Amino acid sequence: MRDDKPIFRRMGDRSVLIELGDEISPTVNEKVQRLFFELDRLKIDGVLDLVPGYRSLLVIYHPLVIETEVLKKRIQDACSRLEATRLPEPETVSIPVVYGDRHGPDLQWVAQYHNIAPRQVIDLHCQPLYRVYMIGFTPGFPYLGEVPEALNTPRRETPRTSVPKGSVGIAQRQTGIYPVDSPGGWQIIGWTPVALFNARRHPPSLLQLGDRVRFYEISAEEAGQWQT
């Protein structure tokens, strides 16, 4: 980031975007996390929702309850004390994955793109302890980073109209899991039997901002016996 001051951008007449950095990094994302928890703790009248991203936080508010300039001042005050904001201890979640074949239809393509064997793709994908940078796109969809540079893979040129629930994909330095059947353009290399989103669960999303995720390989037979 060019300096330590947050950048405010108006997003329509009832929301403001606060940018806390100009790069995707754990340090910047932690600032976003701290601001999210600080504003959530303050319970400012008129603030309707907080939506964290990789390097920014969207604040949705009621303009008849709180004026924009008053809200910006409250946010600036919160930004000045982020270092003192206590964060919850991150959960570390291990996610089993069936790689390749019908569960990972793009595994072979990813291997060919990088001129490596499918086995190496799997090993590289299971190597990092990933950070949950944000939840979005569909309910419970975790954006995880970063995959090793050796797996930096472009999205599909033509997105699929339907990607099965539980699919594990790669897009550039990101990896993620589709919590529900949905369209998608990520390279699908595997599938997990773990349920990422359940509206009856509290919280409904298995993974939260700032959590850690590690993938490990299982067989299709083991996946068939998985209980979620």
Residue pairs with C-beta under 8 A, 6 or more apart in sequence:
1 20
1 21
1 22
1 23
1 28
2 22
6 18
6 19
6 20
6 75
6 76
6 79
7 18
7 19
8 16
8 17
8 18
8 19
8 72
8 75
9 16
9 17
9 18
9 19
10 16
10 17
10 68
11 17
11 58
13 63
14 48
14 60
14 61
14 62
14 63
15 58
15 59
15 60
15 61
16 58
16 59
16 61
16 68
16 71
16 72
16 75
17 56
17 57
17 58
17 59
18 35
18 56
18 57
18 58
18 59
18 75
18 79
19 55
19 56
20 28
20 31
20 32
20 35
20 55
20 56
20 57
20 79
21 27
21 28
21 31
21 55
22 55
23 55
24 54
24 55
24 133
24 145
24 146
24 173
25 55
26 131
28 54
28 55
29 54
29 55
29 131
29 133
29 134
29 210
30 87
30 210
31 82
32 52
32 53
32 54
32 55
32 56
32 57
32 209
33 52
33 87
33 209
33 210
34 82
34 83
34 85
34 87
35 57
35 75
35 78
35 79
35 82
35 85
36 50
36 52
36 57
36 209
37 85
37 86
37 87
37 88
38 78
38 81
38 82
38 85
39 47
39 50
39 57
39 59
39 75
39 78
40 50
41 85
42 74
42 78
44 66
44 71
44 74
45 65
45 66
46 61
46 62
46 63
46 65
46 66
46 71
47 59
47 60
47 61
47 66
47 71
48 60
48 61
48 62
49 58
49 59
49 60
50 57
50 58
50 59
50 60
51 57
51 58
51 60
51 136
52 58
52 134
52 209
53 134
53 136
54 133
54 134
54 143
59 71
59 75
61 71
87 210
88 210
90 210
90 211
90 212
91 207
91 208
91 211
91 212
92 129
92 211
92 212
92 213
92 214
93 206
93 207
93 211
93 212
93 213
93 214
94 213
94 214
94 215
94 216
95 168
95 177
95 192
95 194
95 213
95 214
95 215
95 216
96 192
96 193
96 194
96 215
96 216
96 217
96 218
96 222
96 223
96 226
97 125
97 126
97 168
97 190
97 191
97 192
97 215
97 216
97 217
97 218
98 104
98 190
98 191
98 192
98 193
98 217
98 218
98 219
98 220
98 222
98 223
99 107
99 118
99 121
99 122
99 125
99 189
99 190
99 217
100 107
100 108
100 118
100 122
100 189
100 190
101 220
103 190
103 191
103 220
103 223
104 168
104 188
104 189
104 190
104 191
105 188
106 156
106 169
106 187
106 188
106 189
107 118
107 121
107 122
107 189
107 190
108 118
109 187
110 121
110 151
110 153
110 170
110 187
110 189
111 117
111 118
111 120
111 121
113 153
114 121
114 150
114 151
114 153
116 150
121 151
121 189
122 189
122 190
122 217
124 147
124 148
124 150
124 151
125 147
125 151
125 170
125 175
125 189
125 190
125 215
126 214
126 215
126 216
126 217
127 148
128 146
128 147
128 148
128 214
129 212
129 213
129 214
130 144
130 145
130 146
130 175
130 212
130 213
130 214
130 215
131 144
131 145
131 210
131 211
131 212
131 213
132 142
132 143
132 144
132 207
132 208
132 209
132 210
132 211
132 212
132 213
133 143
133 144
133 145
133 174
133 209
134 142
134 143
134 209
135 141
135 142
135 143
135 205
135 207
135 208
135 209
136 143
137 143
137 182
138 178
138 179
138 180
138 182
138 197
139 179
139 180
139 197
139 199
139 204
139 205
140 179
140 180
140 196
140 197
140 204
140 205
140 206
140 207
141 176
141 177
141 178
141 179
141 196
142 176
142 177
142 196
142 205
142 207
142 213
143 174
143 176
144 174
144 175
144 176
144 213
145 173
145 174
145 175
146 173
146 174
147 153
147 170
147 173
147 174
147 175
149 173
151 170
152 172
152 173
153 170
153 171
153 172
153 187
154 171
154 172
154 187
155 171
155 172
155 185
155 186
155 187
156 185
156 186
156 187
158 185
159 183
159 184
159 185
160 183
160 184
160 185
160 188
161 183
162 181
162 182
162 183
163 169
163 178
163 181
163 182
163 183
163 184
163 186
163 188
164 178
164 181
164 191
165 178
165 179
165 180
165 181
166 177
166 178
166 191
166 192
166 193
166 194
166 196
167 177
167 178
167 184
167 188
167 190
167 191
168 175
168 176
168 177
168 178
168 188
168 189
168 190
168 191
168 192
168 215
169 175
169 176
169 177
169 178
169 184
169 186
169 187
169 188
169 189
170 186
170 187
170 189
171 185
171 186
171 187
175 215
176 186
177 192
177 194
177 196
178 184
179 195
179 196
179 197
179 205
180 197
190 215
191 223
192 223
193 223
193 226
193 228
194 206
194 226
194 228
195 206
195 228
196 205
196 206
196 207
197 204
197 205
197 206
198 204
198 206
207 213
218 226
